[in-house]
Amino acid sequence: MFLALFSFSKIMVTLIKFYLGKLQSLLRLVILVSLISIVCGNSLVAIAAPQLAAMGAIDNALDQRQRILDEKLKLDPTKLRYRGLEYVQFQAEDERLSDVQIKSTIKSDINSNIVVAVASGSVQVFGNVPNIDVAREVVTQIKAVPGVREVMFDLGLETKAE
């Protein structure tokens, strides 16, 4: 980034020296260069950020490449933890369960090694599971419970994920 700014400054100084005698041309040149730098400067952020867009997005909004990237982001570097945040699509008000009902439904459906906390439809899940497939199944089951708005999970894996 520093090298780009240095090169840009060097080019500006050279162009200013060249057009020093022509004030009107210099003004046009400065405006043109300023516009180019604003457009290029704002584009750098967009170029750097696309990988972060996949994290936490609604599943059906992602294409296949983004789903693979999203899944990679959920595994930590040791491949022994599965972490993430997933949102559930909108549900009708009459279908939703209360927090107590959500928690009891989840507790009856999943492994006893998992701790669940529920607040305003937001579910937090912690614990250990045998492998990545079980972890994914737990998250999918929780998302299927009526009234769940989002699932934040941090699950330890007994078998290293591939």
Order of alpha helices (4+ residues) and beta strands (2+ residues): alpha-alpha-alpha-alpha-beta-alpha-beta-beta-alpha-beta
